[in-house]
Amino acid sequence: MTTPFPLPEETVIVFDRDEELSAYSSFTHVMNYLEAIDVVYGEYPAAYLLDGRVLELTAPEGCKGPVLLTRTERSDLADLERRTARHWARYAAGDAPLGPEETARLLLAPGERSGGGVPGRLLRWLSRWG
């Protein structure tokens, strides 16, 4: 059995309003990838560190400015786990969902990106039901 690769301390999970999730290896990746217009219009209602600390996404300069991701004083591991479980229930009904850390590890695994931006390991895992 191989040892799982370590996740960066700043690994972030972001949920969109459809409860799709994305994992990012740093705050910088989140701020560079997300578009301010989507943040302004509430496309991303929740963002967390893997330990459940709540993060805040803002676009202080409006739709054409930068996206900022900041730490808050709040923590809500239960909500992170609940959102992650609901996400997996959509794709793997009847199977035990992956937790936040396992999900991030799956999505950020080195060398697992397919041409479409979806990790190959995730596609193989999901194909068991397709």
C-alpha positions as CSV (number, residue, x, y, z in Angstrom):
1,M,0.0,0.0,0.0
2,T,1.4,3.4,-0.9
3,T,1.5,6.3,1.6
4,P,-0.9,9.1,0.5
5,F,0.9,12.3,-0.5
6,P,0.8,15.1,2.0
7,L,-1.7,17.8,1.4
8,P,-0.6,21.4,1.7
9,E,-1.6,23.2,4.9
10,E,-3.6,25.7,2.9
11,T,-5.6,23.2,1.0
12,V,-9.0,24.8,0.3
13,I,-12.3,23.2,-0.7
14,V,-14.8,25.6,-2.4
15,F,-18.5,24.8,-3.0
16,D,-20.5,26.4,-5.7
17,R,-24.3,27.1,-5.3
18,D,-25.0,23.7,-7.0
19,E,-22.9,22.0,-4.3
20,E,-20.2,21.0,-6.7
21,L,-16.9,21.2,-5.1
22,S,-13.4,22.1,-6.1
23,A,-10.1,21.6,-4.2
24,Y,-7.1,24.0,-4.4
25,S,-3.6,23.5,-3.0
26,S,-3.3,27.2,-1.9
27,F,-5.1,30.4,-1.3
28,T,-3.2,31.8,-4.3
29,H,-4.7,29.1,-6.6
30,V,-8.2,29.9,-5.5
31,M,-7.7,33.7,-6.0
32,N,-6.2,33.1,-9.4
33,Y,-8.7,30.6,-10.6
34,L,-12.1,32.0,-9.5
35,E,-13.6,35.0,-11.3
36,A,-14.7,38.1,-9.4
37,I,-18.0,38.3,-11.2
38,D,-18.9,34.8,-9.9
39,V,-17.9,35.8,-6.4
40,V,-20.0,39.0,-6.6
41,Y,-23.1,37.1,-7.7
42,G,-22.8,34.5,-5.0
43,E,-21.7,31.5,-7.1
44,Y,-19.5,30.2,-4.3
45,P,-21.4,30.3,-0.9
46,A,-18.8,28.2,1.1
47,A,-15.1,27.8,1.3
48,Y,-13.1,25.9,4.0
49,L,-9.8,24.7,5.0
50,L,-9.7,20.9,5.6
51,D,-10.0,21.3,9.4
52,G,-13.3,23.1,8.9
53,R,-12.1,26.6,9.4
54,V,-14.4,28.9,7.4
55,L,-12.9,31.1,4.7
56,E,-14.5,34.2,3.1
57,L,-14.4,34.9,-0.6
58,T,-14.8,38.5,-1.6
59,A,-14.4,40.7,-4.7
60,P,-13.9,44.2,-3.1
61,E,-13.4,46.0,-6.4
62,G,-16.5,44.4,-8.0
63,C,-16.9,42.2,-11.0
64,K,-13.6,43.1,-12.7
65,G,-11.3,43.2,-9.7
66,P,-9.4,40.6,-7.9
67,V,-10.8,37.8,-5.8
68,L,-9.7,37.7,-2.2
69,L,-9.8,34.7,0.1
70,T,-9.4,35.4,3.8
71,R,-9.5,33.4,7.0
72,T,-12.3,34.0,9.5
73,E,-12.6,33.2,13.2
74,R,-15.3,30.6,12.5
75,S,-15.0,26.9,12.2
76,D,-17.7,24.5,11.0
77,L,-16.3,21.1,10.3
78,A,-19.8,19.6,10.5
79,D,-21.0,21.7,7.6
80,L,-17.9,20.9,5.5
81,E,-18.4,17.2,6.1
82,R,-22.2,17.5,5.3
83,R,-21.6,19.4,2.1
84,T,-18.9,17.0,1.0
85,A,-21.1,14.0,1.7
86,R,-24.0,15.6,-0.3
87,H,-21.6,16.2,-3.2
88,W,-20.6,12.5,-3.2
89,A,-24.1,11.3,-2.8
90,R,-24.9,12.8,-6.2
91,Y,-22.2,10.7,-7.8
92,A,-21.9,7.6,-5.7
93,A,-25.3,6.8,-4.4
94,G,-25.2,3.8,-2.1
95,D,-21.4,4.0,-1.6
96,A,-19.7,5.5,1.4
97,P,-18.8,9.1,0.6
98,L,-15.2,10.3,0.8
99,G,-14.5,12.8,3.6
100,P,-13.0,16.3,2.9
101,E,-9.4,15.2,3.2
102,E,-9.8,12.1,1.0
103,T,-11.7,14.2,-1.6
104,A,-9.0,16.9,-1.7
105,R,-6.3,14.2,-2.0
106,L,-8.2,12.6,-4.9
107,L,-8.7,15.9,-6.7
108,L,-5.1,17.2,-6.1
109,A,-3.2,13.9,-6.7
110,P,0.0,14.6,-8.7
111,G,-0.3,13.4,-12.3
112,E,-4.0,12.7,-12.1
113,R,-5.3,15.5,-14.3
114,S,-6.9,14.5,-17.6
115,G,-7.1,16.8,-20.6
116,G,-10.5,18.0,-19.5
117,G,-9.3,19.2,-16.1
118,V,-11.0,16.4,-14.2
119,P,-8.6,14.2,-12.3
120,G,-8.3,10.8,-14.0
121,R,-8.5,9.0,-10.7
122,L,-11.9,10.7,-10.0
123,L,-13.1,9.7,-13.5
124,R,-12.1,6.0,-12.9
125,W,-13.7,6.1,-9.4
126,L,-17.0,7.5,-10.8
127,S,-17.0,5.1,-13.8
128,R,-17.8,2.3,-11.4
129,W,-21.4,3.5,-11.5
130,G,-21.6,4.6,-15.2
